[in-house]
Amino acid sequence: MLNSLYMERYSRNKNSLTKQDQEKLAGCRVLIAGCGGLGGYVTELLARIGVGRLTIVDGDVFEESNLNRQPFCTTETIGKSKAAAAAVRVGAVNPLVTCEAVYEFLTEENAGRILAGHDLAVDALDNADARALLLEAAKGADIPLIHGAIAGFQGRVSVIYPGDTASALLSNKGQNRGVEQEAGNLSFTASCVASIQAAEAVKCLLSKGQLLRNRTIEVDLLSDVFETISFS
């Protein structure tokens, strides 16, 4: 149970989230795969809203080209672990949140072990093979997956439960970083798509509202178009 001191931290969540909602979030465990642009913003948002346990999975280190969009990348963290920087940031923002940093890339050998015990997984990865692997691991763990991807001014988000038809979104193995590399990755696209992912994650954990399940929202910030597409 969250006492009154802890609830003051979340006082600006009131009316949108009840005390019971806040307590439920505090008991949830969410895995975020990838801690770059998308994953960094998702981590920050879920920590601030009070998701109690976050697992950050990323075997990469920051490089100079990450400075344009990745929130935990600074001149001081160049060459350092992305997952470690995320854990430090979470501790500074909300010490009520337990953050576990996993300094590994997801593989067929470790994915099942890493995802075990989580309520939900967030896809903040940058290539089709890794996304397909995460999808299969989420199915094996019987948990929903919040998919997100960006390329230049464009992005998309979908909520995928085990067995959903939207899983076809992630089935294009072998297309590693193609669109992302060609179009680039922009800070505002990453933060916009990550915000939608974080909102869908909270809705999913709390069983609130209408999820982007069997649907995807396609975002084009250059044309100011937000289009929701349903899957048959």
NORKAPE-V302480 format. One record per residue. N is the residue number from 1. PHI is phi in whole degrees, -180 to 180 (NA if undefined). OMEGA is omega in whole degrees, -180 to 180 (999 if undefined). Layout:
n = [N & N]
phi = [PHI & PHI]
omega = [OMEGA & OMEGA]
This chain:
n = [1 & 2 & 3 & 4 & 5 & 6 & 7 & 8 & 9 & 10 & 11 & 12 & 13 & 14 & 15 & 16 & 17 & 18 & 19 & 20 & 21 & 22 & 23 & 24 & 25 & 26 & 27 & 28 & 29 & 30 & 31 & 32 & 33 & 34 & 35 & 36 & 37 & 38 & 39 & 40 & 41 & 42 & 43 & 44 & 45 & 46 & 47 & 48 & 49 & 50 & 51 & 52 & 53 & 54 & 55 & 56 & 57 & 58 & 59 & 60 & 61 & 62 & 63 & 64 & 65 & 66 & 67 & 68 & 69 & 70 & 71 & 72 & 73 & 74 & 75 & 76 & 77 & 78 & 79 & 80 & 81 & 82 & 83 & 84 & 85 & 86 & 87 & 88 & 89 & 90 & 91 & 92 & 93 & 94 & 95 & 96 & 97 & 98 & 99 & 100 & 101 & 102 & 103 & 104 & 105 & 106 & 107 & 108 & 109 & 110 & 111 & 112 & 113 & 114 & 115 & 116 & 117 & 118 & 119 & 120 & 121 & 122 & 123 & 124 & 125 & 126 & 127 & 128 & 129 & 130 & 131 & 132 & 133 & 134 & 135 & 136 & 137 & 138 & 139 & 140 & 141 & 142 & 143 & 144 & 145 & 146 & 147 & 148 & 149 & 150 & 151 & 152 & 153 & 154 & 155 & 156 & 157 & 158 & 159 & 160 & 161 & 162 & 163 & 164 & 165 & 166 & 167 & 168 & 169 & 170 & 171 & 172 & 173 & 174 & 175 & 176 & 177 & 178 & 179 & 180 & 181 & 182 & 183 & 184 & 185 & 186 & 187 & 188 & 189 & 190 & 191 & 192 & 193 & 194 & 195 & 196 & 197 & 198 & 199 & 200 & 201 & 202 & 203 & 204 & 205 & 206 & 207 & 208 & 209 & 210 & 211 & 212 & 213 & 214 & 215 & 216 & 217 & 218 & 219 & 220 & 221 & 222 & 223 & 224 & 225 & 226 & 227 & 228 & 229 & 230 & 231 & 232]
phi = [NA & -88 & -81 & -64 & -64 & -66 & -66 & -61 & -57 & -103 & -62 & -80 & -85 & -57 & 76 & -88 & -123 & -82 & -60 & -65 & -60 & -63 & -67 & -66 & -60 & -62 & -94 & -91 & -127 & -122 & -101 & -117 & -94 & 102 & -133 & -98 & -68 & -60 & -64 & -64 & -67 & -60 & -58 & -60 & -67 & -70 & -66 & -68 & -81 & 106 & -66 & -69 & -138 & -120 & -115 & -106 & -113 & -165 & -93 & -94 & -118 & -73 & -131 & -60 & -69 & -81 & -65 & -75 & -152 & -90 & -63 & -95 & -91 & -132 & -62 & -81 & -98 & -57 & 86 & -103 & -63 & -66 & -64 & -65 & -63 & -64 & -64 & -63 & -64 & -60 & -62 & -76 & -80 & -150 & -67 & -76 & -96 & -89 & -120 & -105 & -95 & -111 & -88 & -143 & -88 & -67 & -134 & -62 & -78 & -106 & -61 & -62 & -65 & -69 & -81 & -58 & 88 & -94 & -90 & -168 & -124 & -116 & -89 & -122 & -91 & -126 & -151 & -66 & -63 & -65 & -65 & -63 & -65 & -63 & -59 & -64 & -66 & -66 & -61 & -63 & -85 & 59 & -130 & -73 & -125 & -100 & -88 & -145 & -153 & -135 & -158 & 62 & -84 & -110 & -161 & -152 & -141 & -150 & -106 & -123 & -95 & -53 & 92 & -70 & -67 & -65 & -61 & -62 & -57 & -106 & -92 & -86 & -63 & 92 & -95 & -82 & 59 & -64 & -65 & -61 & -69 & -69 & -90 & 81 & -132 & -108 & -61 & -72 & -67 & -61 & -70 & -66 & -66 & -63 & -64 & -66 & -60 & -63 & -62 & -65 & -63 & -65 & -59 & -65 & -64 & -100 & 54 & -116 & 69 & -101 & -83 & -82 & -96 & 59 & -143 & -134 & -102 & -102 & -112 & -128 & -76 & -72 & -103 & 56 & -115 & -122 & -121 & -100 & -116 & -92 & -97 & -79]
omega = [178 & 179 & -174 & 178 & 179 & -178 & 177 & 177 & -176 & -174 & -180 & 172 & -176 & -179 & 172 & 177 & 178 & 176 & 179 & 176 & -178 & 178 & 179 & 178 & -180 & -180 & -176 & 179 & -175 & 175 & 177 & -178 & -176 & -178 & 176 & 179 & 179 & -174 & 178 & 179 & 178 & 179 & -180 & -176 & -179 & 176 & -178 & -178 & 171 & 172 & -165 & -177 & 179 & 173 & -178 & -176 & 177 & 180 & -173 & 173 & 180 & 172 & -171 & -179 & 178 & -174 & -176 & -172 & -172 & -168 & -179 & 178 & 176 & 178 & 179 & -177 & 177 & -180 & -178 & -177 & 176 & -179 & 179 & 179 & 178 & 180 & 178 & -179 & 179 & 179 & 180 & -177 & -175 & -180 & 175 & -179 & 174 & -178 & 177 & 178 & 178 & -174 & -179 & 166 & 177 & 176 & 176 & -178 & -174 & -172 & -179 & 180 & -176 & -178 & -176 & 175 & 180 & 178 & -172 & 176 & 178 & 178 & 175 & -176 & -174 & 176 & -171 & -178 & 180 & 179 & 179 & 178 & 179 & 179 & 180 & 179 & 178 & 175 & -180 & 178 & 180 & 179 & 177 & 179 & 175 & -177 & 174 & 178 & 178 & 174 & -178 & 179 & -172 & 177 & 179 & 178 & 175 & 176 & -174 & 173 & 177 & 179 & -179 & 180 & -179 & 179 & 177 & 177 & -172 & -172 & -175 & 180 & 177 & 180 & -174 & 172 & -177 & -176 & -178 & -179 & -178 & -175 & -176 & -180 & -176 & -175 & -176 & 175 & 179 & -177 & 178 & -178 & 178 & 178 & 177 & 178 & -179 & 178 & 179 & 178 & -180 & 177 & -180 & -179 & -176 & -176 & -180 & 170 & -179 & -178 & 171 & -179 & -172 & 175 & 171 & 172 & 179 & -175 & 173 & -175 & 177 & -179 & -177 & -180 & 172 & -175 & 176 & -177 & 179 & 176 & 179 & 999]
